[in-house]
């Protein structure tokens, strides 16, 4: 049985999707330039490898941006839900945790693009964590905690 915990707000998610797309395009262009120079044997190897490392780090954010866009257009606009014994954020293969292991939920400011944004950080007893981007969802942190407590017992 699927229990919806949080939904995406398309009007709130729109600016973040646009900003994320711009950030991803700039990082992708830098990666393309770095890779092309590396493959041609031009430029400094260390600098090219640093640029590629940054691009790989940003790639996960690009996947999240695409998932947020897709989910904001889908029926019900799910962002965070419980499916069976798993807590899922955006997609099962993107971020999921065992519901029975959820230990705490707190708000933190984490990097997003060129700034820091509020996230709900959901932790398990084993130390794994899931970061839920708060500005795009309709629920406030206190309501999110209540809904999670109903499903997880935290």
C-alpha positions in Angstrom: 0.0 0.0 0.0 1.3 3.4 -0.9 1.0 6.3 1.6 1.8 9.8 0.3 3.8 11.9 2.7 4.7 15.0 0.7 3.8 16.5 -2.7 5.6 18.8 -5.1 4.2 22.3 -5.6 4.7 23.1 -9.3 4.6 26.9 -8.8 7.2 26.7 -6.0 9.3 24.1 -7.9 9.4 26.0 -11.2 12.1 28.6 -10.3 14.3 25.9 -8.7 14.0 23.7 -11.8 15.0 26.6 -14.1 17.9 27.6 -11.8 19.0 24.0 -11.6 18.8 23.6 -15.4 21.1 26.7 -15.8 23.5 25.4 -13.2 23.5 21.9 -14.8 24.1 23.4 -18.3 27.1 25.5 -17.1 28.6 22.5 -15.3 27.9 20.3 -18.4 29.7 22.7 -20.6 32.6 22.9 -18.3 32.8 19.1 -18.2 32.6 18.9 -22.0 35.5 21.4 -22.3 37.5 19.6 -19.7 36.9 16.1 -21.2 37.7 17.3 -24.7 41.0 18.9 -23.6 41.8 15.8 -21.6 41.2 13.5 -24.6 43.2 15.7 -26.9 46.1 15.8 -24.4 45.8 19.6 -24.0 45.7 21.7 -20.9 46.7 20.6 -17.4 45.7 17.1 -16.4 45.0 18.0 -12.8 42.8 21.0 -13.8 40.9 18.8 -16.3 40.3 16.1 -13.7 39.1 18.6 -11.1 36.5 20.0 -13.6 35.4 16.4 -14.4 35.0 15.6 -10.7 32.8 18.7 -10.2 30.7 17.6 -13.1 30.2 14.1 -11.8 29.2 15.7 -8.4 26.7 17.9 -10.2 25.3 15.0 -12.2 23.3 13.7 -9.3 21.7 17.2 -8.9 20.8 17.2 -12.6 19.1 13.8 -12.2 17.2 15.3 -9.2 16.1 18.3 -11.3 14.7 16.0 -14.0 12.9 13.9 -11.4 11.4 17.0 -9.8 10.2 18.2 -13.2 8.7 14.8 -14.0 7.0 14.4 -10.6 5.6 17.9 -10.7 3.8 17.0 -13.9 2.6 13.6 -12.8 -0.8 12.9 -11.2 -0.7 13.5 -7.5 2.7 15.1 -7.7 4.4 12.7 -5.3 7.7 13.8 -3.7 8.0 11.6 -0.6 5.9 8.4 0.0 5.9 5.0 1.8 5.6 2.0 -0.4 5.5 -1.2 1.5 8.5 -1.1 3.9 10.4 1.7 2.0 10.4 5.5 2.4 10.9 6.8 -1.1 12.0 10.3 -2.3 11.4 11.2 -6.0 12.0 7.7 -7.3 12.8 4.3 -5.7 16.2 4.1 -7.5 17.1 7.7 -6.5 16.6 7.7 -2.8 14.9 5.2 -0.5 15.3 4.0 3.1 13.7 1.2 5.2 10.8 2.7 7.0 11.4 0.7 10.2 15.0 2.1 10.5 14.0 5.9 10.3 15.4 7.4 13.5 15.1 11.2 13.2 14.0 14.1 11.0 15.6 17.6 11.2 16.0 20.7 9.1 19.4 21.8 7.8 20.8 24.2 5.3 22.6 22.3 2.6 24.3 23.4 -0.7 22.1 23.6 -3.7 23.5 25.2 -6.8 25.2 28.5 -5.8 23.6 28.8 -2.4 22.3 27.0 0.6 18.7 25.8 0.9 16.6 24.1 3.6 16.4 20.4 3.5 14.6 17.9 5.8 17.3 15.4 6.6 15.8 12.0 7.4 18.3 9.7 9.2 18.2 6.0 9.9 19.7 4.1 12.9 22.5 2.8 10.7 23.6 6.4 9.7 22.1 6.5 6.2 20.3 9.7 5.3 17.9 11.1 2.8 17.8 14.8 2.0 14.3 16.2 1.1 14.4 19.6 -0.6 11.9 21.6 1.4 11.3 24.6 -0.9 9.6 22.5 -3.6 7.1 20.5 -1.4 3.8 21.7 -0.1 4.2 20.5 3.5 6.0 22.4 6.3 8.6 20.6 8.4 6.4 20.1 11.4 3.6 18.6 9.3 6.2 16.4 7.5 7.4 15.1 10.8 3.9 14.3 11.9 3.1 12.4 8.7 6.4 10.5 9.0 5.7 9.7 12.6 2.4 8.1 11.6 4.3 5.8 9.2 7.6 5.2 11.0 6.8 5.6 14.7 9.5 8.3 15.2 
